[in-house]
Amino acid sequence: MKTLPQRKSPRLKGYDYSQSGAYFVTICTHQRVHLFGEVIESDVVLNRAGEIVAERWFALPDHHLGIELDAFVVMPNHVHGIIVLVGTTPALSALDGTNADDAGIVPTVLGTVVGSYKSGVTRRIREALNEPELRLWQTRYHDHIIQNESELHRFREYVVANPSKWGDDIFY
């Protein structure tokens, strides 16, 4: 049996991605296909798939306790966003009142949030477009751990300015 080379993880080795802090995330479509709309004169005009991408992003705090959302933009073939993890959260059993004495603390992990976002968006877009086999996302995503307020400000500016720089974007 032929063995495939082991893929190197893009995550920072040894870093705890449940740690409170801000994370800049970029998620690209499979083969960078333009699925979410187009940029017209520095404005992103979303199609139905792009609207779903945005709706699901803003619904993330409804599905994941302990997160806040910051700057976000949907581009024709990728999204950029800042997710802030604000700490560990009580286990679901503590929230619904069952076995509250046995409930522990469940960390909110960046990868779990991104993974559930990607799968939720995929499910909704497949339904909306009636394309059950559509491969929507690349298997991985890019993240950057934001170290301080200066970096946070720089990433916010990058996200907001992204549509105006679309012609120069590496994802264009």
N, C-alpha and C positions, 0 to 999 in steps of 0.2 A: 504494500500500500504506500502510495506516495504521500509524504508528509508536506504540508504547506508551511511556509515560514510563519513564525509567530508575529502577529501584528503588535507593534509597539503602542502602548496606550498614550493618548495625547494629554492625559491628566497629569498633574504635577505629582510625582512619586512621593508618597508619604504624607501628602496634604489631606487634611480632613475636610471634605467638601460638605460637611454638615455644620462647619464652623460659621458663626455669625459673621456677616460681612456682605459686601457688594460684589457681584460677579457680572462681567460683561459677557454676553453670549451671542454667538452668530450661528444660525442654523441655515444650511443651504439645501435647495431642492436637489433631487437626484439628477445628476448630469447637468446641474445648473440651468435646467429648463425654465423658461419664463412662464410661470403658471399663475401668478397672483395679480397681474395687471401690467401697467406700463407707466413710465415716467414721461410726463408731458410738461415741458417748460418748468422743470424743477419741482413739479408736484407729482406725487404718486397717485395714480387713478387706479383704484382697486377694482377687480372683477369680483364675481361671487366667491371664488376660492380665496382671494385676498381678504375679503370681508370676514370669511370664516376664520382665517388665520388671526386677524385682529381680535375678533370676538372671543376666541378661545384663549388668547393671551390675557386679555383683561379679566377673564373668568378664573385664571389660575388661583388667586387668593381664596376663591370660593371652594376650591378643591384641595388646597394645601395650606394648612395652618402654619404660621410662622414665616410667611413671606410677604414682602412688599414689592411692588413694581415701580420702576423708575422709567427713564426714557426708553422709547420703543419705536421702531419703524418697520413697516412691511415694504420690501422692495420686490421687483418682479420675480426674483429667484432666490431670495433669502430674507431672513429677518435678523435684526439687531435688537437686543434688549438688555436692560440691566435688571437683574433680580437681586433683591436684598433678602438674605436670610437673617431673621431677627431672633433666632434662638430655638431651643428645643421646645417641643409641644407635648401636652399630655397625650397619652395613648388614647386611641379612639374609645376604648372601653371606659375610660374615665369620663369622656365627654357624653356618652350615651347613658351613663349611670349603671351599667352592668359591670360587675367585678371591679368596681372603682378601687377597692383596697389592693387589688393585685396589679393595677395599672402602673406601668413604668413611664419613663420619658422616652418619646420616640423622636429621634432627630429628623429634621427635614433635610434631605440630601439633594444637592443641586442636580445630580444625574437623574434622580427619581422625578423631580419636577420637569426637567427637560424631556425625559422619556415619556412621561404621561401627556405632556403637551403635544409632542410629535404624534403619538398614537391617537389622541383625541382629535387632532386636526385631520389626520389621515382618514379616520373613520367618517367624520362629517363631510369632508370633501368628496370622498368616494361615493357617499350617499347622494350628495347634492348634484354631482356630475354624472351619476349613474355609471361609474367606472370602478367596479369592485376590485380590479387588479392594479389600479394605478399605483405606481411606486413614486411616492411623493418626496421623501427626504433622503439625503445622504445618510449613511449609517452612523456617522459621527457628527459631532458639533465642536465648535471652537469656544473655549472660554478663557477669560483673563480674570485673575483675582485682583480686584481693585484695592490698592494698598493705602490710599489716603484721599483726602478731599480734593486735592489737586488733580489726581488721576480721575476721580469721579466726575469732576467738572469737564475734563478733557474728553472722557468717553460720552458724556451727555451731549457735548457740542458735536462730536463725531456722528452720533446717532441722528441728531436733528438736521445736520448739514448733509447727510448721506444722499438724499434725493437730488440736491443741487449739484452733486459731484458724480452723478450716475455715469456720465460718459467716460469718466476717468477711472471708474470703479473696477477692481480686479474681477468682480463677479459679472460685469456687464456683458 
